[in-house]
Amino acid sequence: MNAVIQEKPSPVKTSEVARRKVYYVSGFDPRGAAYYHRLYREESARQAVHHGGAVTVGKRTRLGDHVSGWNVDGEWHGHAVATQYQFLHWDDLVRRHWEPGLLRLVLSTLTRYGRYIACGAFGRLSSTFRGPFYSALYPLAYLALLMLVAAGCAIGVKALIGAAGADGWLAWAGGIAAGAGLFGGGIALANRLAVFWLLQIYRFVQGWGEREPEDLRARIGAFADWIRKDLETSDCDEVLVVGHSVGSIVGVALAAKLTEVLPVAQRRRVTLITLGQCIPLLSLMPSAKAFHQDLQRLASERDMQWFDMNARADSLCFSQANPLDISGVEGEKIGRPIRQVVRPFRMFSKQDYARMKRSKQRLHFQYLMASALPNEYDYFRMTAGPRRIQPY
C-alpha cells in the first residue's frame, strides 16, 4: 500500500510543478473512489501516447472519514512530478438521496419539475440553454413515448388475437403480456441510455434549490476543514479543486468556503476547475440563496483562480454562457471564471466521435478520459503534468 506523499517545502514558486495536490469532487454518482481510481489509472495510461510523459498511478488508500487518495508519479523528459490525488467522498450522500423506486422517482421528479417551471427557471432554460433544456425534457419524453408505444402494442396484439377467434379474456391477456414485455425492454434500454440517471440528477438539484440538503452542507464544511489542515502541513506548488458535472456545483460551494478558511498565501496556490458544469441548473432558482452567496464570494475573490471548461457538444452542461453572469452575478467583465472550450470532436475520428455522441453520459465523461488524437485539453497533463494550469 503506497504511503501518502510527504511534501517538502518549495523555496520558490514558478510555473513548474514538482508537487501537486488535487481534490476531486465527482458528479451525482453513487460510484465511489474505486471506480474513479480505476478510471484515472486506465485512462492516464491511454493518454500517455500523446503528451510525451509517463504517469504511474499508485494504490488507493483511505486518508480520512470522507477522503480517499492515490499517488500519481509523473516523469516529463527528466522532470519528476509527484501528485497526490484525493477523492472527496459524497457518494454516500448520493446513495442516500437516490430514489430506488421507479414509480416514486418519476412521480417525485414530476412534482419538482412543476415547481421548477413555476419559479421561472425552466423558462430560462428553454429560451437560453437549448441543450440542457432538451436534456431535461429527454427522460420525460422517453418515458411518455415508451408508455404510448407499449399501450399501442398491447391494443394491437389484443386486436390480432381477437381477430383470430380467441376469447376476449385471452386476447386481453396476450395484449397485456406483449405490452408489458415491450415496456420492460424499454426500461432496460432506458437504463443504458441514462434516462433514470438524468431523472435522479434533476430531482436532486431541483430539490437542492428549494432547500439545501443539510448533510451536504455539513460535508462541504468537512471538506474545507480537511483541505485547510492538509495544506497547513504541505507546501506543494499547486492545488487543484476539480468538480465534474453536479460536482461542479459542490466544488463552487467548497471553493467559496475555502475563501473563508484559507489565508491569502494558501488561496493563491488554489485553482478551482469546473468540468462540464451545470451551475445554472441550480443558480436559476431564486430560492437557492445560499448558493447565490457562494457565487458572489467567488466573484469577489481575487487570489483563487477559477477555470471553467466545457464542450459545446455536451448537452448536459452549460457551455454557452458565463456561469456567474447567468446567475445574476457579474463575471465576464471581471474575467471570472476563465472559460475554456473543450473540443471532443478533435479528439477522435469522425466515426468514433459520431458513436460517442449517441450517448449523453459517455460524452459527458470525456473530460476525465483519454483522447484518441492529441488535443490541447489533456486532463492528465493538467492534473499530473510538469506545469501549473494556464489558459490554452
N, C-alpha and C positions, 0 to 999 in steps of 0.2 A: 504494500500500500504506500503510495507516494506521500512524502511529507509535504506539508504546506510550505510554500516558498518563504524563506526568511530574507526579506529585503535588507540591503544595507543603504545607508544614506547616499544620495546622489549629490555631489557638490555643486553642479551647475545644471540648470535646466536648458536644454536645447531642443531642436526638433527631433533629434534622435532619441530612441527609447531603448533602454536596457531592461527596465522592469515596468510592468503594467498591471493594473487591476481592472477587471471587467465585472460589473454587477449586472446580470441579465435577468429581465422580467419577461416571462412568456406571456402569450395571449390567454384568452379564456379557454384553457385546455386542461382537462383532468390528468393528462400525462405529466409525469414529474421529471426529476433530474435524470433518471436513467435514459429516458427517450432522448432528451436533448444532448446528453453526453455522447450517446451513440451517434446522433445526427452530426454533431460537431466533429467527432473523430473521423467518420466516414467521408463527410463532405470536404473537410480540410485536406484529406489525402487526395481526393479527386481534383481539387483546385490547385494543388501544388505544381501541376504541369504548366500552369500559366504564369505564376508570379515569381518563379525562379528561386523560391525559398524552400526550406524543409521544415515542416511543422510536425512535432511529436506531441501527442495528447496522452497525458498520464491517466491513472486510475481515478475514479470518482470517490471522494471521501465526504463524510458528514462533518461540517465545520461548526454548526450551531443548530439551535432548535429549528430554525427556518432557512438554513443555508447549507447547500452542498457545493463542492468545488472540485476542480481538477486543474493541474498544472499543464500549461502549454509552452513547450520549448521550441523557439524558432531559430533557425540558422539562415542568415541572409548574407551570402557572399562574405563570410567571415565575421559578420556582426551577429552576436548572440542576443536573443530577446527572451526574457522569462515573463510569462503572463500567468497570473492566477485568475482563472475564470470561475466566477461564483454564480451559482444558480439560486436566485431568491425565490423560495417556495411560497406560492399562494395557490398551488394546485389542490391542496386540501380544502381551501375555501371554495374553489371552483366546484369540487365534488359536492360540497355542502349546499351550494346554490344550484346545482344541476338538477333539473326536473326529470326523474327517471320514467314517469308515465307519459305515454304518447298523448292520450286524450287530455290530461291535465296540462301538458306542455302547450298543446295547441290552444286550449281554452284560455289559459293564463296569458299566453302571448297575444291572443286577440284582444283581451282586455287591456293590456298595456299598449298595444298598437292604438287602441281607441283613445287612450289618454295622451299618447304621443301626437296623434292627429289634433286633438283638442287644444294642446298647448302651442300649436303652430309649428312645431319642429318638423313634422312630416311635410308640411307645405314648403318649408325652406329647402328640404331635401329635393323635392320634386322640381323646383324652379332653378336650383343652383347646382346640385350634385346628382346628375343623371345616373352615373354608375352606382353609387351607394343606394340611390332611390330604387332602381330596378333590382338591385341585390336584396333590398329589404322586401320588395314585393315577390321576389322569386320563390321563396319557400311556400308562401301562402298560395300563389298561383299554381305551383306544382301540386299541392295537396288538393286544391279545388278541382283542378283538371283530372287528377287521379280518381277522385270520388265520382266525377261525372262519367269518366270512361268506364269505371268499374260498374256503376249503375247501368250504363248503356249496355255493357256486356251481359249483365245479369238479365236484363229485359230481353235482349236479343236471343240469348240462349234459351230462355224460357219460351219465347215465341217459336223457335225452331223445334224444341222438344214437343211443344203443344201441337204444332202442325204435323208432327209425325204420328199423332194419335195417342200420345201418352196422357195419363190422368193429369188433372190440374195441379195436384199437390206434387207429383213427380216432376212436372215441368218447372214449378217454382223452386223445388229443391235443387234441380240441376242448374237453374239460372243463378240462384244464390251461391251455389258452390263455385260456379265459374267466376262470378263477380268477386267473391271472397279470394279466390286464387289469384286473380289479376291484381286485386288490391294488395295482397300480401307480397307479390312480386314487386309492385310499385313501391312499397315501403322499404323492401330490401334495396332497391335501386336508389331510393331517397337517401339512405344511409351512405351509399357510395358517392352520391352527388352532394354530400354535406348539407342537405336540406335541414336536418334537425340540429346540426351543429350551428347553423346560422340562426335558427329559431332560438336556441339556447343563448346565443350571444345577444340578440336583440332584446330578448326578455330580460336578461341580466342588466344590460346597460340602461334600458328604459326604467327598470326598477331602481337602479342607482341614481338616476336623475331625479326621481321622486323622493327618494330617501337614501342617503348614502349608507351602505352596509357598515354597521359598527365594527364587525370583525375585520373588515378590510381596512378601515381607517386605523384600527389598532395595529394591524400587521404592517401597514406603511410606516407607522411610527417606530415599530420594532426594526424594520429595515434601516431607517435613517439612523437609529441609535447604533445598530451593528456597524454600519459604514463609518460613522463618526469614530467609534472605538477602533475599528480596523485600521483606519488611516492614521490614527494617532501613533501607531507603532510601525508605520510604513512610510518610507519616503520614496515611493515609486515615481516614475517620471510622468505617467499619465494614468488617469482614472476615467473609465467609460461607464456610464449608466445607460444600458440599452433596453429599450422597451419595444416589443413587437406586437402589432395588432392591438387588441384591447390592452395588452401590456404597455402600450404607449400612453394610455390614459393613467394607468397605475404609475408609470415612470414619471409623468408630469407631476402627479401628486407627490411622489417621492422626491423629485428634484426640488420642488417648492419647499418641502420640509427640510431638505439639506441646506437651503439658503438660510434657514433659521438656526441650524445647529452647527454648521461648519464655519470656522473662521475664514477670513478672506484668503489667506495663503493656501488653505486647503481647497477652497472653491475654485481657485484659478487653475488647479490641476484637473478639475472635473469637467467632463463634456457629456451632456445628455444627447442620446441618439434615439430618435423615434423612427421606426421602420414600419412601413405600411400602416400608418397611423389612422385611427378612426376617432380622433379627438372631437370633431364636431357632432358626432353621434350623441355624445353626452352634453357638450357645451351649448348646443342649440336649445336645450331645455332650460327655460327661465328658472325653474326650481332648483337647478344644480348650482346653488350659490357657493358652496364650499369649493367646488371645482373651479368656478369662475375666479375665486380669490387666489387659487393656486396659479391659474394662468396669469393673473395680474402680477403676482410676485415674480414669476419667471420673466414677464415682460420688462419689469423694472430692474432685473438682475443684470449686472454688468461684468461680473467676474466669471461666471459659469457659462461656457459655450453651449449652444444647442444646435444640432444638425437634424433636419427633418428630411428623410429620404423615402421617396415613394415612386411607384411605377404607374404611369397613366393607364396602362393596360389592366392594372389591378383594380377591379370594380368594387373590391371590399375596402379600399382605402380612399382617403380624401387627398388626391394629388393635385388638384387644380387651384387650390386656394391656400393662403396663409392660415394656419390653424388659429393664430391669435386674432387676426382681422375678422374672420368669420364668427369668432366667439365674442365680438364686440370689444376687443382689446387691441390697441394699436400695436402692430407688429412690423408690417412691411416697411414703414418709414424709418424705423429704428434698426432694421436689419435683423430682426429676430422672428423666427429661427432662421438659420442659414439653410436654404432649401436646395436640395439636390435631386435631380431626376434620375431614377433608375430605369435602365432600358433593357428589359429582358429579351426583347426581340433581336438585340445584337449579341446575346449570349448563346444563341442556339441557331441551328439551321432552320430554314423556313418550315420544313416538315416537322421537326421536333417542337418548334415553338407553336405551330398550329395544334399539335396534340396537347401540349401543355395548357393552352388557353381553354380547352374544353373543361378543365377542372378549376373552378374558382379557388378551391383550397390549395391545390398544388401551386398555382401561380402566386398565391398569397404567401406561401412559404419560401419562395425563391430567394428572398432577402437573406435567408440563413443557409443557402445551399450553393453548391459549386455550379459553375457555368461550363458549357461545352466549348466555348470560344473565349479568348481573353477579352476582358472588359474593364472599363475604368472603375466599376463597382466591384469590389472584392471584399467580402465580409471577413475573410480570414487574414488578409493582409491588414485590414483595418483593426482587427482585434488581437493579432499576434505578430504584426509586421514591425519593421525597424523604425518607423517614424510616427510622430503624433498625427492625429487626424487633421486633415485640411481639405478645403474645397477642391474638387477635381474639375 
